[in-house]
């Protein structure tokens, strides 16, 4: 990943706590609402799915696309954000 957004930097800078799913890089209001409707209301719930998929980029991207309709950039931003967070905090 050549550059990261401020949202990404803010997310990976501290423990996740109770952050909204919309705090994840790549997840805005529309995708956030779609994820919330499917029970993924907090960033840690999406992290759980990321871990269930064994941090596999291809599987996570496919899941995010199927679950929320995320495009390729959004998928990549969210994956990169969770991967970096895991590298720092797990």
PDB file as gemmi writes it, atoms N, CA and C in Angstrom:
CRYST1    1.000    1.000    1.000  90.00  90.00  90.00 P 1                      
ATOM      1  N   UNK A   1       0.844  -1.170   0.000  1.00  0.00           N  
ATOM      2  CA  UNK A   1       0.000   0.000   0.000  1.00  0.00           C  
ATOM      3  C   UNK A   1       0.894   1.238   0.000  1.00  0.00           C  
ATOM      4  N   UNK A   2       0.774   2.064  -0.997  1.00  0.00           N  
ATOM      5  CA  UNK A   2       1.678   3.184  -1.153  1.00  0.00           C  
ATOM      6  C   UNK A   2       1.371   4.333  -0.196  1.00  0.00           C  
ATOM      7  N   UNK A   3       0.104   4.592   0.048  1.00  0.00           N  
ATOM      8  CA  UNK A   3      -0.247   5.659   0.980  1.00  0.00           C  
ATOM      9  C   UNK A   3      -1.477   5.239   1.767  1.00  0.00           C  
ATOM     10  N   UNK A   4      -1.600   5.814   2.944  1.00  0.00           N  
ATOM     11  CA  UNK A   4      -2.751   5.508   3.766  1.00  0.00           C  
ATOM     12  C   UNK A   4      -3.483   6.793   4.110  1.00  0.00           C  
ATOM     13  N   UNK A   5      -4.771   6.680   4.307  1.00  0.00           N  
ATOM     14  CA  UNK A   5      -5.593   7.844   4.631  1.00  0.00           C  
ATOM     15  C   UNK A   5      -5.410   8.236   6.096  1.00  0.00           C  
ATOM     16  N   UNK A   6      -5.875   9.421   6.419  1.00  0.00           N  
ATOM     17  CA  UNK A   6      -5.854   9.859   7.814  1.00  0.00           C  
ATOM     18  C   UNK A   6      -6.733   8.945   8.656  1.00  0.00           C  
ATOM     19  N   UNK A   7      -7.840   8.502   8.074  1.00  0.00           N  
ATOM     20  CA  UNK A   7      -8.741   7.590   8.776  1.00  0.00           C  
ATOM     21  C   UNK A   7      -7.999   6.297   9.142  1.00  0.00           C  
ATOM     22  N   UNK A   8      -7.227   5.774   8.201  1.00  0.00           N  
ATOM     23  CA  UNK A   8      -6.418   4.573   8.440  1.00  0.00           C  
ATOM     24  C   UNK A   8      -5.421   4.831   9.571  1.00  0.00           C  
ATOM     25  N   UNK A   9      -4.700   5.926   9.471  1.00  0.00           N  
ATOM     26  CA  UNK A   9      -3.686   6.256  10.484  1.00  0.00           C  
ATOM     27  C   UNK A   9      -4.305   6.399  11.866  1.00  0.00           C  
ATOM     28  N   UNK A  10      -5.464   7.037  11.938  1.00  0.00           N  
ATOM     29  CA  UNK A  10      -6.147   7.208  13.218  1.00  0.00           C  
ATOM     30  C   UNK A  10      -6.578   5.864  13.795  1.00  0.00           C  
ATOM     31  N   UNK A  11      -7.071   4.988  12.928  1.00  0.00           N  
ATOM     32  CA  UNK A  11      -7.569   3.694  13.399  1.00  0.00           C  
ATOM     33  C   UNK A  11      -6.453   2.826  13.957  1.00  0.00           C  
ATOM     34  N   UNK A  12      -5.339   2.757  13.250  1.00  0.00           N  
ATOM     35  CA  UNK A  12      -4.257   1.853  13.663  1.00  0.00           C  
ATOM     36  C   UNK A  12      -3.390   2.432  14.788  1.00  0.00           C  
ATOM     37  N   UNK A  13      -3.652   3.670  15.170  1.00  0.00           N  
ATOM     38  CA  UNK A  13      -2.823   4.331  16.188  1.00  0.00           C  
ATOM     39  C   UNK A  13      -3.189   3.951  17.616  1.00  0.00           C  
ATOM     40  N   UNK A  14      -4.323   3.278  17.804  1.00  0.00           N  
ATOM     41  CA  UNK A  14      -4.771   2.997  19.165  1.00  0.00           C  
ATOM     42  C   UNK A  14      -5.627   1.739  19.213  1.00  0.00           C  
ATOM     43  N   UNK A  15      -5.856   1.205  20.405  1.00  0.00           N  
ATOM     44  CA  UNK A  15      -6.734   0.042  20.534  1.00  0.00           C  
ATOM     45  C   UNK A  15      -8.119   0.325  19.948  1.00  0.00           C  
ATOM     46  N   UNK A  16      -8.778  -0.716  19.497  1.00  0.00           N  
ATOM     47  CA  UNK A  16     -10.047  -0.598  18.782  1.00  0.00           C  
ATOM     48  C   UNK A  16     -11.209  -0.196  19.684  1.00  0.00           C  
ATOM     49  N   UNK A  17     -11.269  -0.763  20.867  1.00  0.00           N  
ATOM     50  CA  UNK A  17     -12.362  -0.448  21.777  1.00  0.00           C  
ATOM     51  C   UNK A  17     -13.720  -0.679  21.150  1.00  0.00           C  
ATOM     52  N   UNK A  18     -14.593   0.290  21.305  1.00  0.00           N  
ATOM     53  CA  UNK A  18     -15.979   0.196  20.825  1.00  0.00           C  
ATOM     54  C   UNK A  18     -16.205   1.006  19.550  1.00  0.00           C  
ATOM     55  N   UNK A  19     -15.153   1.204  18.758  1.00  0.00           N  
ATOM     56  CA  UNK A  19     -15.295   2.024  17.551  1.00  0.00           C  
ATOM     57  C   UNK A  19     -16.346   1.450  16.605  1.00  0.00           C  
ATOM     58  N   UNK A  20     -17.038   2.347  15.963  1.00  0.00           N  
ATOM     59  CA  UNK A  20     -18.040   1.982  14.969  1.00  0.00           C  
ATOM     60  C   UNK A  20     -17.375   1.312  13.771  1.00  0.00           C  
ATOM     61  N   UNK A  21     -18.136   0.515  13.059  1.00  0.00           N  
ATOM     62  CA  UNK A  21     -17.627  -0.096  11.831  1.00  0.00           C  
ATOM     63  C   UNK A  21     -17.179   0.990  10.853  1.00  0.00           C  
ATOM     64  N   UNK A  22     -17.799   2.160  10.930  1.00  0.00           N  
ATOM     65  CA  UNK A  22     -17.457   3.258  10.015  1.00  0.00           C  
ATOM     66  C   UNK A  22     -16.112   3.897  10.340  1.00  0.00           C  
ATOM     67  N   UNK A  23     -15.493   3.507  11.449  1.00  0.00           N  
ATOM     68  CA  UNK A  23     -14.149   3.997  11.771  1.00  0.00           C  
ATOM     69  C   UNK A  23     -13.089   3.291  10.933  1.00  0.00           C  
ATOM     70  N   UNK A  24     -13.438   2.154  10.337  1.00  0.00           N  
ATOM     71  CA  UNK A  24     -12.491   1.402   9.508  1.00  0.00           C  
ATOM     72  C   UNK A  24     -12.219   2.134   8.205  1.00  0.00           C  
ATOM     73  N   UNK A  25     -10.966   2.158   7.793  1.00  0.00           N  
ATOM     74  CA  UNK A  25     -10.619   2.739   6.492  1.00  0.00           C  
ATOM     75  C   UNK A  25     -11.385   1.992   5.407  1.00  0.00           C  
ATOM     76  N   UNK A  26     -11.892   2.723   4.432  1.00  0.00           N  
ATOM     77  CA  UNK A  26     -12.624   2.115   3.327  1.00  0.00           C  
ATOM     78  C   UNK A  26     -14.113   1.943   3.578  1.00  0.00           C  
ATOM     79  N   UNK A  27     -14.540   2.139   4.826  1.00  0.00           N  
ATOM     80  CA  UNK A  27     -15.951   1.960   5.162  1.00  0.00           C  
ATOM     81  C   UNK A  27     -16.569   3.313   5.511  1.00  0.00           C  
ATOM     82  N   UNK A  28     -17.400   3.782   4.607  1.00  0.00           N  
ATOM     83  CA  UNK A  28     -18.098   5.045   4.833  1.00  0.00           C  
ATOM     84  C   UNK A  28     -19.510   4.799   5.320  1.00  0.00           C  
ATOM     85  N   UNK A  29     -20.348   5.797   5.178  1.00  0.00           N  
ATOM     86  CA  UNK A  29     -21.706   5.719   5.698  1.00  0.00           C  
ATOM     87  C   UNK A  29     -22.543   4.639   5.015  1.00  0.00           C  
ATOM     88  N   UNK A  30     -22.496   4.562   3.700  1.00  0.00           N  
ATOM     89  CA  UNK A  30     -23.326   3.599   2.966  1.00  0.00           C  
ATOM     90  C   UNK A  30     -22.909   2.164   3.279  1.00  0.00           C  
ATOM     91  N   UNK A  31     -21.616   1.869   3.137  1.00  0.00           N  
ATOM     92  CA  UNK A  31     -21.149   0.514   3.437  1.00  0.00           C  
ATOM     93  C   UNK A  31     -21.327   0.205   4.917  1.00  0.00           C  
ATOM     94  N   UNK A  32     -21.106   1.203   5.753  1.00  0.00           N  
ATOM     95  CA  UNK A  32     -21.285   1.021   7.192  1.00  0.00           C  
ATOM     96  C   UNK A  32     -22.704   0.614   7.533  1.00  0.00           C  
ATOM     97  N   UNK A  33     -23.675   1.263   6.915  1.00  0.00           N  
ATOM     98  CA  UNK A  33     -25.077   0.905   7.162  1.00  0.00           C  
ATOM     99  C   UNK A  33     -25.379  -0.503   6.680  1.00  0.00           C  
ATOM    100  N   UNK A  34     -24.850  -0.863   5.520  1.00  0.00           N  
ATOM    101  CA  UNK A  34     -25.066  -2.226   5.009  1.00  0.00           C  
ATOM    102  C   UNK A  34     -24.487  -3.267   5.970  1.00  0.00           C  
ATOM    103  N   UNK A  35     -23.297  -2.995   6.482  1.00  0.00           N  
ATOM    104  CA  UNK A  35     -22.669  -3.921   7.427  1.00  0.00           C  
ATOM    105  C   UNK A  35     -23.462  -3.979   8.734  1.00  0.00           C  
ATOM    106  N   UNK A  36     -23.899  -2.824   9.211  1.00  0.00           N  
ATOM    107  CA  UNK A  36     -24.694  -2.788  10.446  1.00  0.00           C  
ATOM    108  C   UNK A  36     -25.968  -3.613  10.307  1.00  0.00           C  
ATOM    109  N   UNK A  37     -26.623  -3.502   9.148  1.00  0.00           N  
ATOM    110  CA  UNK A  37     -27.847  -4.259   8.907  1.00  0.00           C  
ATOM    111  C   UNK A  37     -27.613  -5.767   8.980  1.00  0.00           C  
ATOM    112  N   UNK A  38     -26.386  -6.177   8.726  1.00  0.00           N  
ATOM    113  CA  UNK A  38     -26.048  -7.608   8.757  1.00  0.00           C  
ATOM    114  C   UNK A  38     -25.379  -8.009  10.065  1.00  0.00           C  
ATOM    115  N   UNK A  39     -25.416  -7.111  11.049  1.00  0.00           N  
ATOM    116  CA  UNK A  39     -24.911  -7.433  12.379  1.00  0.00           C  
ATOM    117  C   UNK A  39     -23.470  -7.021  12.638  1.00  0.00           C  
ATOM    118  N   UNK A  40     -22.823  -6.407  11.666  1.00  0.00           N  
ATOM    119  CA  UNK A  40     -21.425  -5.975  11.816  1.00  0.00           C  
ATOM    120  C   UNK A  40     -21.402  -4.484  12.162  1.00  0.00           C  
ATOM    121  N   UNK A  41     -21.837  -4.170  13.388  1.00  0.00           N  
ATOM    122  CA  UNK A  41     -22.012  -2.771  13.782  1.00  0.00           C  
ATOM    123  C   UNK A  41     -20.763  -2.135  14.380  1.00  0.00           C  
ATOM    124  N   UNK A  42     -19.837  -2.941  14.841  1.00  0.00           N  
ATOM    125  CA  UNK A  42     -18.618  -2.425  15.461  1.00  0.00           C  
ATOM    126  C   UNK A  42     -17.396  -2.906  14.686  1.00  0.00           C  
ATOM    127  N   UNK A  43     -16.331  -2.139  14.769  1.00  0.00           N  
ATOM    128  CA  UNK A  43     -15.091  -2.523  14.086  1.00  0.00           C  
ATOM    129  C   UNK A  43     -14.600  -3.882  14.577  1.00  0.00           C  
ATOM    130  N   UNK A  44     -14.772  -4.162  15.877  1.00  0.00           N  
ATOM    131  CA  UNK A  44     -14.283  -5.437  16.401  1.00  0.00           C  
ATOM    132  C   UNK A  44     -15.055  -6.640  15.862  1.00  0.00           C  
ATOM    133  N   UNK A  45     -16.305  -6.434  15.423  1.00  0.00           N  
ATOM    134  CA  UNK A  45     -17.070  -7.539  14.828  1.00  0.00           C  
ATOM    135  C   UNK A  45     -16.493  -7.864  13.446  1.00  0.00           C  
ATOM    136  N   UNK A  46     -16.127  -6.829  12.692  1.00  0.00           N  
ATOM    137  CA  UNK A  46     -15.479  -7.037  11.390  1.00  0.00           C  
ATOM    138  C   UNK A  46     -14.097  -7.660  11.613  1.00  0.00           C  
ATOM    139  N   UNK A  47     -13.389  -7.222  12.651  1.00  0.00           N  
ATOM    140  CA  UNK A  47     -12.108  -7.837  12.988  1.00  0.00           C  
ATOM    141  C   UNK A  47     -12.296  -9.334  13.246  1.00  0.00           C  
ATOM    142  N   UNK A  48     -13.354  -9.695  13.939  1.00  0.00           N  
ATOM    143  CA  UNK A  48     -13.629 -11.108  14.200  1.00  0.00           C  
ATOM    144  C   UNK A  48     -13.758 -11.900  12.916  1.00  0.00           C  
ATOM    145  N   UNK A  49     -14.471 -11.353  11.952  1.00  0.00           N  
ATOM    146  CA  UNK A  49     -14.608 -12.027  10.655  1.00  0.00           C  
ATOM    147  C   UNK A  49     -13.253 -12.125   9.959  1.00  0.00           C  
ATOM    148  N   UNK A  50     -12.480 -11.054  10.035  1.00  0.00           N  
ATOM    149  CA  UNK A  50     -11.128 -11.016   9.461  1.00  0.00           C  
ATOM    150  C   UNK A  50     -10.282 -12.149  10.044  1.00  0.00           C  
ATOM    151  N   UNK A  51     -10.386 -12.357  11.359  1.00  0.00           N  
ATOM    152  CA  UNK A  51      -9.612 -13.406  12.019  1.00  0.00           C  
ATOM    153  C   UNK A  51     -10.157 -14.798  11.691  1.00  0.00           C  
ATOM    154  N   UNK A  52     -11.483 -14.941  11.612  1.00  0.00           N  
ATOM    155  CA  UNK A  52     -12.086 -16.229  11.233  1.00  0.00           C  
ATOM    156  C   UNK A  52     -11.588 -16.643   9.852  1.00  0.00           C  
ATOM    157  N   UNK A  53     -11.399 -15.650   8.981  1.00  0.00           N  
ATOM    158  CA  UNK A  53     -10.890 -15.915   7.628  1.00  0.00           C  
ATOM    159  C   UNK A  53      -9.365 -16.008   7.621  1.00  0.00           C  
ATOM    160  N   UNK A  54      -8.773 -16.116   8.795  1.00  0.00           N  
ATOM    161  CA  UNK A  54      -7.333 -16.300   8.990  1.00  0.00           C  
ATOM    162  C   UNK A  54      -6.483 -15.210   8.350  1.00  0.00           C  
ATOM    163  N   UNK A  55      -7.020 -13.977   8.354  1.00  0.00           N  
ATOM    164  CA  UNK A  55      -6.324 -12.804   7.814  1.00  0.00           C  
ATOM    165  C   UNK A  55      -5.975 -12.953   6.333  1.00  0.00           C  
ATOM    166  N   UNK A  56      -6.702 -13.809   5.638  1.00  0.00           N  
ATOM    167  CA  UNK A  56      -6.457 -14.057   4.213  1.00  0.00           C  
ATOM    168  C   UNK A  56      -7.063 -12.916   3.395  1.00  0.00           C  
ATOM    169  N   UNK A  57      -6.218 -12.226   2.651  1.00  0.00           N  
ATOM    170  CA  UNK A  57      -6.675 -11.048   1.908  1.00  0.00           C  
ATOM    171  C   UNK A  57      -7.767 -11.381   0.905  1.00  0.00           C  
ATOM    172  N   UNK A  58      -7.572 -12.405   0.105  1.00  0.00           N  
ATOM    173  CA  UNK A  58      -8.554 -12.744  -0.930  1.00  0.00           C  
ATOM    174  C   UNK A  58      -9.910 -13.111  -0.319  1.00  0.00           C  
ATOM    175  N   UNK A  59      -9.894 -13.928   0.725  1.00  0.00           N  
ATOM    176  CA  UNK A  59     -11.148 -14.331   1.366  1.00  0.00           C  
ATOM    177  C   UNK A  59     -11.846 -13.143   2.025  1.00  0.00           C  
ATOM    178  N   UNK A  60     -11.074 -12.268   2.685  1.00  0.00           N  
ATOM    179  CA  UNK A  60     -11.675 -11.117   3.343  1.00  0.00           C  
ATOM    180  C   UNK A  60     -12.273 -10.151   2.322  1.00  0.00           C  
ATOM    181  N   UNK A  61     -11.542  -9.892   1.258  1.00  0.00           N  
ATOM    182  CA  UNK A  61     -12.054  -8.986   0.215  1.00  0.00           C  
ATOM    183  C   UNK A  61     -13.358  -9.523  -0.365  1.00  0.00           C  
ATOM    184  N   UNK A  62     -13.377 -10.823  -0.658  1.00  0.00           N  
ATOM    185  CA  UNK A  62     -14.591 -11.451  -1.213  1.00  0.00           C  
ATOM    186  C   UNK A  62     -15.751 -11.334  -0.227  1.00  0.00           C  
ATOM    187  N   UNK A  63     -15.479 -11.595   1.050  1.00  0.00           N  
ATOM    188  CA  UNK A  63     -16.524 -11.493   2.069  1.00  0.00           C  
ATOM    189  C   UNK A  63     -17.052 -10.064   2.144  1.00  0.00           C  
ATOM    190  N   UNK A  64     -16.158  -9.071   2.156  1.00  0.00           N  
ATOM    191  CA  UNK A  64     -16.574  -7.672   2.261  1.00  0.00           C  
ATOM    192  C   UNK A  64     -17.390  -7.252   1.043  1.00  0.00           C  
ATOM    193  N   UNK A  65     -16.984  -7.702  -0.114  1.00  0.00           N  
ATOM    194  CA  UNK A  65     -17.721  -7.401  -1.342  1.00  0.00           C  
ATOM    195  C   UNK A  65     -19.120  -8.013  -1.279  1.00  0.00           C  
ATOM    196  N   UNK A  66     -19.206  -9.286  -0.892  1.00  0.00           N  
ATOM    197  CA  UNK A  66     -20.494  -9.974  -0.828  1.00  0.00           C  
ATOM    198  C   UNK A  66     -21.398  -9.409   0.257  1.00  0.00           C  
ATOM    199  N   UNK A  67     -20.814  -8.993   1.362  1.00  0.00           N  
ATOM    200  CA  UNK A  67     -21.587  -8.527   2.512  1.00  0.00           C  
ATOM    201  C   UNK A  67     -22.048  -7.086   2.363  1.00  0.00           C  
ATOM    202  N   UNK A  68     -21.186  -6.239   1.789  1.00  0.00           N  
ATOM    203  CA  UNK A  68     -21.511  -4.805   1.760  1.00  0.00           C  
ATOM    204  C   UNK A  68     -21.526  -4.184   0.369  1.00  0.00           C  
ATOM    205  N   UNK A  69     -21.017  -4.898  -0.633  1.00  0.00           N  
ATOM    206  CA  UNK A  69     -20.921  -4.317  -1.972  1.00  0.00           C  
ATOM    207  C   UNK A  69     -19.696  -3.436  -2.141  1.00  0.00           C  
ATOM    208  N   UNK A  70     -18.713  -3.578  -1.263  1.00  0.00           N  
ATOM    209  CA  UNK A  70     -17.504  -2.748  -1.327  1.00  0.00           C  
ATOM    210  C   UNK A  70     -16.764  -2.946  -2.650  1.00  0.00           C  
ATOM    211  N   UNK A  71     -16.250  -1.864  -3.207  1.00  0.00           N  
ATOM    212  CA  UNK A  71     -15.467  -1.963  -4.430  1.00  0.00           C  
ATOM    213  C   UNK A  71     -14.026  -2.365  -4.086  1.00  0.00           C  
ATOM    214  N   UNK A  72     -13.213  -2.535  -5.101  1.00  0.00           N  
ATOM    215  CA  UNK A  72     -11.853  -3.025  -4.908  1.00  0.00           C  
ATOM    216  C   UNK A  72     -11.022  -2.110  -4.003  1.00  0.00           C  
ATOM    217  N   UNK A  73     -11.121  -0.799  -4.194  1.00  0.00           N  
ATOM    218  CA  UNK A  73     -10.357   0.136  -3.359  1.00  0.00           C  
ATOM    219  C   UNK A  73     -10.824   0.063  -1.908  1.00  0.00           C  
ATOM    220  N   UNK A  74     -12.126   0.042  -1.700  1.00  0.00           N  
ATOM    221  CA  UNK A  74     -12.663  -0.034  -0.341  1.00  0.00           C  
ATOM    222  C   UNK A  74     -12.236  -1.333   0.337  1.00  0.00           C  
ATOM    223  N   UNK A  75     -12.281  -2.426  -0.397  1.00  0.00           N  
ATOM    224  CA  UNK A  75     -11.847  -3.723   0.136  1.00  0.00           C  
ATOM    225  C   UNK A  75     -10.388  -3.657   0.569  1.00  0.00           C  
ATOM    226  N   UNK A  76      -9.546  -3.110  -0.304  1.00  0.00           N  
ATOM    227  CA  UNK A  76      -8.120  -3.010  -0.017  1.00  0.00           C  
ATOM    228  C   UNK A  76      -7.822  -2.105   1.164  1.00  0.00           C  
ATOM    229  N   UNK A  77      -8.536  -0.983   1.249  1.00  0.00           N  
ATOM    230  CA  UNK A  77      -8.334  -0.050   2.362  1.00  0.00           C  
ATOM    231  C   UNK A  77      -8.711  -0.703   3.687  1.00  0.00           C  
ATOM    232  N   UNK A  78      -9.835  -1.405   3.708  1.00  0.00           N  
ATOM    233  CA  UNK A  78     -10.293  -2.043   4.935  1.00  0.00           C  
ATOM    234  C   UNK A  78      -9.357  -3.186   5.322  1.00  0.00           C  
ATOM    235  N   UNK A  79      -8.966  -3.988   4.355  1.00  0.00           N  
ATOM    236  CA  UNK A  79      -8.030  -5.090   4.642  1.00  0.00           C  
ATOM    237  C   UNK A  79      -6.718  -4.547   5.212  1.00  0.00           C  
ATOM    238  N   UNK A  80      -6.155  -3.535   4.557  1.00  0.00           N  
ATOM    239  CA  UNK A  80      -4.887  -2.959   5.001  1.00  0.00           C  
ATOM    240  C   UNK A  80      -4.980  -2.382   6.405  1.00  0.00           C  
ATOM    241  N   UNK A  81      -6.091  -1.756   6.697  1.00  0.00           N  
ATOM    242  CA  UNK A  81      -6.320  -1.166   8.008  1.00  0.00           C  
ATOM    243  C   UNK A  81      -6.347  -2.260   9.083  1.00  0.00           C  
ATOM    244  N   UNK A  82      -7.102  -3.319   8.853  1.00  0.00           N  
ATOM    245  CA  UNK A  82      -7.191  -4.404   9.835  1.00  0.00           C  
ATOM    246  C   UNK A  82      -5.875  -5.159   9.960  1.00  0.00           C  
ATOM    247  N   UNK A  83      -5.198  -5.365   8.842  1.00  0.00           N  
ATOM    248  CA  UNK A  83      -3.923  -6.083   8.886  1.00  0.00           C  
ATOM    249  C   UNK A  83      -2.901  -5.304   9.711  1.00  0.00           C  
ATOM    250  N   UNK A  84      -2.805  -3.998   9.451  1.00  0.00           N  
ATOM    251  CA  UNK A  84      -1.841  -3.188  10.201  1.00  0.00           C  
ATOM    252  C   UNK A  84      -2.217  -3.121  11.679  1.00  0.00           C  
ATOM    253  N   UNK A  85      -3.515  -3.017  11.976  1.00  0.00           N  
ATOM    254  CA  UNK A  85      -3.945  -2.995  13.368  1.00  0.00           C  
ATOM    255  C   UNK A  85      -3.539  -4.296  14.064  1.00  0.00           C  
ATOM    256  N   UNK A  86      -3.769  -5.436  13.404  1.00  0.00           N  
ATOM    257  CA  UNK A  86      -3.399  -6.730  13.968  1.00  0.00           C  
ATOM    258  C   UNK A  86      -1.890  -6.828  14.181  1.00  0.00           C  
ATOM    259  N   UNK A  87      -1.128  -6.352  13.227  1.00  0.00           N  
ATOM    260  CA  UNK A  87       0.340  -6.386  13.342  1.00  0.00           C  
ATOM    261  C   UNK A  87       0.805  -5.574  14.554  1.00  0.00           C  
ATOM    262  N   UNK A  88       0.083  -4.525  14.888  1.00  0.00           N  
ATOM    263  CA  UNK A  88       0.463  -3.669  16.009  1.00  0.00           C  
ATOM    264  C   UNK A  88      -0.048  -4.155  17.351  1.00  0.00           C  
ATOM    265  N   UNK A  89      -1.242  -4.748  17.378  1.00  0.00           N  
ATOM    266  CA  UNK A  89      -1.907  -5.007  18.649  1.00  0.00           C  
ATOM    267  C   UNK A  89      -2.115  -6.479  18.993  1.00  0.00           C  
ATOM    268  N   UNK A  90      -1.905  -7.385  18.053  1.00  0.00           N  
ATOM    269  CA  UNK A  90      -2.089  -8.815  18.363  1.00  0.00           C  
ATOM    270  C   UNK A  90      -0.756  -9.514  18.501  1.00  0.00           C  
TER     271      UNK A  90                                                      
END                                                                             
